[in-house]
């Protein structure tokens, strides 16, 4: 979908559908009043009939309004000004998207530029609007015999004042890039595991680099990982016929001597649990266990499309966790790339094993900060549900920046504690560390495990087990989160 910013007056714009806001108790803002004046009071007369009260997300579709060049007029309720926060804005934009979806016409014009969203300026409100509309166009029917009918709507025109044009254009451009990154992450997550395996993830990274010359990709195969001493990583991959790999992406948008930021993604393309086999019910959703890596790749797509002036490293830890005669057993002890030994008490706690060696590998880039992203623990879903990602780390400034980026991007994360007392749950009588810490505080002890391999740099961990996909029913599918949060964090670093 194309997004175009224009400064023309709404009554004079020829479009298939013009969208206007109506506040609580049928109140009209400045721009809606100008349209009402141009139509001889037709809008206010219709509102007086009581068909639309102006409550948030109410819509009313009108045809052939005299004085308008638009073929249709879509009125959307925005509710009380004091209640119009990000959550309400999402509902309102979602209602607009739903109403437009069933209409003909290849374009629509949105005259929402005087709507005030709490804690969001015109840029932030517009960017979220574009992200929601663009993400709402996503569909995954690659494996269906009958494809979805093509959407009639191809272009959305964002009306604004001349003084707003620069911020609106920037918002539309950045939101489109973020939506493209989310779409890539969703596609990868939704692919079946017989198609999306570790080498497929590597090929997707190569394809992205082929399309963007500022991006370089290197793939470390199992032989190279063995030479590096990545015993924990290889312990996860050894049960599968699909070889594991570490995909290294490097984007150089700033000066060569500037330290990069690093994003590390868990890429378990299917997780049976290994010898510690998961229950069969719902196991199909374990294809989403690579959503951390998918979101890192999606963030790279957004960054390269925006050509951000930043240096960025991406590390995708890709493997498949399968049971077999060659699979790792509970009780096995492995040596990590850092030299620390790990007693594997549960082979279903595999994400932290590929991540720990990857975090050690990240040291060679001398990063300013490292953020790992992983569908790591079911305990995070118990703690925070499906609305908020878990956030932990060893640097409070980095954690605060990520939390604030999540608020700004409407892709929130919440900090959990990482107190030293939790580290004791990982004690092992036979190795330096056990890979699980018992039933209590599972999200925290998983982060404690990772923290032992991330002492060389500021580090934060995002547990996206509850936010990376939606379970069950017709709505099941990858969400593309936390691409908005990660991209916002990187935008904040370049000012």
N, C-alpha and C positions, 0 to 999 in steps of 0.2 A: 504494500500500500504506500502511495506517495503522499507526503505531507507538504503543503505549500502555505507560506505565510503571505497574507495580503493586507493592505491598509485601506481597501475600498470600503465604502459605506454599505451596510447590509441591504438596504432597500434596493440599491442599484445593481446588486450582484446577481448575475444569471447563474443559477445552480439548480440541481435536482431537488435538494433539500436544504433549507436554512434552519439551523438550530438556535433557539433563543431561550434564555433562562427566565424562570418565573419564581419569585421568592414566596415566602410564607404569606398567606392571606392574599394571594394573587397580585403581589406587588411587582412592579417592573423596574428594572435598573435603567440607567441612562441610555444605554444602547437599545434596549428593548422598547423604551419609550419613543425613541426616534423612529423605530420601525412602526410602532403603533400610530404615530403621527402621520407617517407616510401612507398608511393604509386607511386614513380617516377614522381612526379609533376602532378598527375592526377587531384587533386583538383584545383590547379591554372589554369590548362588547361581548366577545365570545367567553371571556373569563367570568364576566358577570353572570352568565348562565349557570355557572357552578360545575362545569365539566372538569376543571382542574383547579385544585386548591393551592397548589404550590408546595406541597410537601415533598421532601427530598426523594428524588428518583421517580416521581410521577411523570408520565409523559402523555401528550395529546398531539395527535397528528391531524393537520388541517391541509386542505387542498384549495388551490386557485384563489388565493387571497388577493383582492384588488389592490393595486399599488405596489405589489412585490413582483420582481422578475423571477423569484424562486418558484418552482413548480409546486413545492410542498413547504409547509412550515411545521417544524417539530418543536413544540413547547416542552420544556423539561423543568420540573420543580427542583429548586435548590434549598428549600426549607428555610429555617431561621438562620440569619447571619451568624449569630453567636454559637450555633451548633455545627457550622460547616467546617469540620475538621477533615483530616486525611481520610479517615474511614468513611465519612459521608461522601466525600469527593469521589472515592472509589465506586461507591454505590451509584452515584449520579452518572459518572462516565460509563459505568457498566450498563445502566439503563439506556443511555444514548446508543451505545454499541448494539444492544439488543434490538432497539427500535429500528436502527438503520439496517440491520442485517436482513430484514424481511422486505426491504423496499427496492424498487427499481432505481435506475439512475446511476451513473458512473461516478458522481461526485456528491459531496455534502460540504456545507460551510458552517462552521461553528463560531457564533458570535458570543463567546463566553468570557471575553477579555476584561470585563469589569466585575466578574465574580471573585469575591475575596475568600480565600481558603486560609483558615487559621494556621499560623506559623509557616506559611508558604508564600513567597513572593510570586510575581507573574511568571518568572522563569521556572520555578520549582513546580508550580501548579500545572503549567503547560507541559513540562517534561513528563510529569506523571500521567497527564491526560493522554499524551501521545503513546507512552509505553503501554498503557492499558488498552488503547484502541488497537495498536499494532499487535500486541500479544494476543488480543481477542480474535485476531484473524488466523491464529495458528490452528492447524489441523494435521492430524497424522493418519493418513489413509493409504500408506505405501503398500500395505499387504492386503488391501481390500480389492475384490474384483470390481466392485462398483465404486468409483471415486465420487467424492462429494462434488456437488454442482459448483461451478465457479461463481465466486461472489460478484455481484454487479458493481459494488462500490470499489473504485480503484484509487480515488484521490480524495483527501480531506483538506479543505481550505481552512486555515486558522486566521480569523479576522482579528486585527489589533490596531492600536493607534501607532502613528509613526514613531513616537517615543519608545514604544515597546518592541519595535521590529527586530532589533538586534538580539534582544534576549529571547524572543519567540523563535527566531531562526536557530539560535544556538540550542535552545531546548529541543526543538524538533530534530535537529541533526544528531544531537547526542542521544536522545531517546530512541531514534531509529536504529542507531548503532547498538544500543543496549538491547533492544528488542530482537535484533538480529543475533546477538550473542545468546540471548535466552532461547531463541528458536533452535540454534545449534545444540545447546545443552539439552533441550527437550527432545530433539530428534535422537540424539545419542542415547539418552535414557530410555526412550520408548522402543528403540530397536530391540528385537529378540536376541538372546545371548548366542544363538547359533550364527548370527550375522555380526554382532558387535562383540568381538573378542580382543585380547590385547593388541595383536598386530593390526586389527582394524582401527583401533584408537590411534595407533602410530601413523597409519595411512591418512587418517583425518587431519592429523597435525601437519603431515607433509603437504596435503592438499591446501591447507590454509597458508602454508609458507609459499607454495607455488603461486598463489594468488596475491601475495603481499611480499615484496622483495625486502622489506625491512625486518622480516622474520626468518630466523634460521632454526632448523630442527635437526637434532641428533637422536638416534635410537640406540640405547644400550641393551643388547640382547643378554641371554642368560650366561653366555660365555664371559662377556665383559663384566657382568654383575658378580660372577664367581671370582674373577680376577681382582675385583674391588673388595671382596670379602663380605658381600651382602648376604650373609647366611640367613638372616631372618626373612628377608624378601624371598629368597629362593625356597625357603621352607614352605611358604604358602603356595608357590607355583608348582612344586614338584609332584603334586598329585594329579595334575591335569595334563592332557595331551596337547593343550594349547600353551605354548611357551610364554612366560612372562617377559615384560620389558619395561625399562624406564625411559620415558619419552622426555627429552630435554628441549624446551623451546626458549629461544633468546630473541627478544625484541629490543632494538636499540633506537630509541627515538630522541635520546639526549646525547650529551658528549660521552665519548668512549670511557673516559676516566671517572664518570659518575657511578657511584655504587648503585646496583640494581635493587629493586624490590623482588621478592620471590613468592610465588604461589605454588603450593604443593597440593596435589589432588589425589585422593584415594580412588583407584580405578579397578576395583574388583568387579570384573565384567559379569561374573555370576558367583554367588556365594551359597553353596550347599551347607556350609558349616564344616566341611571336610569330614574327618572321622567323627568329630562331635556333631553328628548330623542334625540339621534342623528338622522340625516337624514338616510334613508334606504340605499341609494346608497353608496356602498363601506363599509358598516358596517361589512361585513364578515371579513375585515382586522383587526377588533378590537379583534380578537383572538391573535394578536401580542402584545396586551397591557401588556402581562406578560414577554416580552423579557428582561426586566431589571432583573427579578428573574432568567430567563433562563441563562442570561449571567453570573450571579453570580455563579450559579450551574456549568456552563461550566468552569468558572475560577477555581473553586474548583477541578474539574476533572483534569485540567492541573496541578494544584499545587500538588495534591496527586500522580499523575503519575510521576512527577519530584522529589517528596519527598523533597520539599524545606524546608530548616531549618528555619522555620518561624511559628509563631502562628497566626492563622487566624480564625475569626468568620464570619459566613454568616447568614444573616437574610432575609428570603424570606417572604414578606408580601403578602399573597395570598388570594384573594377574587374574587367574581363575582359581577359585578354591573348591577343589573336588576331592571326593574320597576314592582311593584306589589302593592297590597293593604297594604303591610307591609313595603314598601320602604320608605327611607328618603325623605322628601319633601324640596323644596326650602323654606327657612325661618326657618327651624329647627335649634335649637342650641344644641350642644353636648359638653360634657366635655372630654378633652383629658387625657391621662395617666399622663401628666405633671401638670394637674390641670387647664390649660388654657382653656377657652371656645371659641368655634368656631361657628359663624353663617354660615350655609351652604346656600349660595345664588344660587349656581348652583351644582346640583348633578353630573354633568359631570366633575367636578374638583375633582374627587375622589381619584386619585393617591396620592395626597399630604395628604389626610386624613389617608390612611393606613400607609403612610411613616412617618407622624409626630409621631404617637404612637410608631412606630418601632424605630425611632431615639431616642426617650426617653428610650425605653427598652435597647438600645445599651449602655447606660451609665453604666449599672451594670458590664460590662466587662472591664471597665477602659481602653478603647482602645487608642493606640498611635494616630490613625487617623481613621476616618470613611468616607467612600465614598459611596454615594447612587447613584443608577443607575436606570433610569426610562424613559419610553416613556411618558414624562409628558405633553408636550405642542405642539400643532400645530404651535404655534408662533415660535418655534425653527426651524421648517422647513422653515418658511418664512424668518427667519433671516440668516440661514446657509445652507439651502438646504439639500441634502442627502449625502454630502461628509464628513461633519465635525460635530462632536457632540458638544453640548453646555457644557461649563464648568464654574461653579461658586463656591464660597465657602467663608469661613471665615478665611482661612490661606493661605497667598500668597506662602509660601514655598511649601505647599502641592499642590497647584494649579500648580506651576512651575514644580514640579516633575511629575505630571500627564501629563502636556502638553509635556514635554520632552519625557516621556514614549510613548506618542502617536506618536511623530515624529519617534522615534526609531522603533516602531512596525508598522509603516505605517498605523496607525489607529488613525487619528488625532482628537484633540479636540481644541476648541478655547474659550478663556476666554471672558465672558460678565461681565459687571459691576454689583456690588451689593451695590450701594450707599444707604445710609440711607433715602434719599428722596423718594425712591421707596416704602419704608415701609408704608408711609402715605396712599398709595392707598388701603391698606388692613384694614383701620379703619372701625369699625362697631359701630353703635349707640347702639347696643343691646348686644354685646359680646366683648370679648377681641380682637377678630380678625375675619375678614371675610375670606372665603376660595377662593375668587377671588378678583382681583384688577382692574377690568375693562379691556377695549380693548387694552390699551396701555402697551407695554413692558411685554407681558404675560409670557414669559420665565423667566424674571427677577423677577416679582412679585411672581411667583410660588416658585422660590428659596428663595425669601424673607420670604415667609410663612414657608418653611422648616427651615430656619436659626433660627427661634425663638425656635426651639426644638433641636438645635444642638450647644448650647453654652458651653457645658461641655467638649468639645474636638475639636481638629482640624478637620474640616469637608469640604468635597467637594461634589458637586452635578454634575452628568453627565446627561444631557438631550439627550437621544438617539432616540427621536421621528423620526428624519430624517434618522438615520443610521442603525436602528435595522432590518429593512426589506425593500424590494423592492416592490413597488406597481404595480398592474395591469399586464396583459399580461402573456406570457409564462414564463417570468423571475421572476414572483411574488414569494416571499419567504423570509424567515428569512436569515440574513447575518451572524449571529454569532458574530457581533460586540456588545460591545467592549471587547470581551475576550482577543484579543491580547494586547490591551492597559492595561487592568487591570493586566494581567499576567506579562507584562513588568515592570509595576510599582512595583510589588511584587519581581520580579527578582532583580530590582535595590536596593531594601531594604536589600537584603541579600548579595549584592556585586557580 
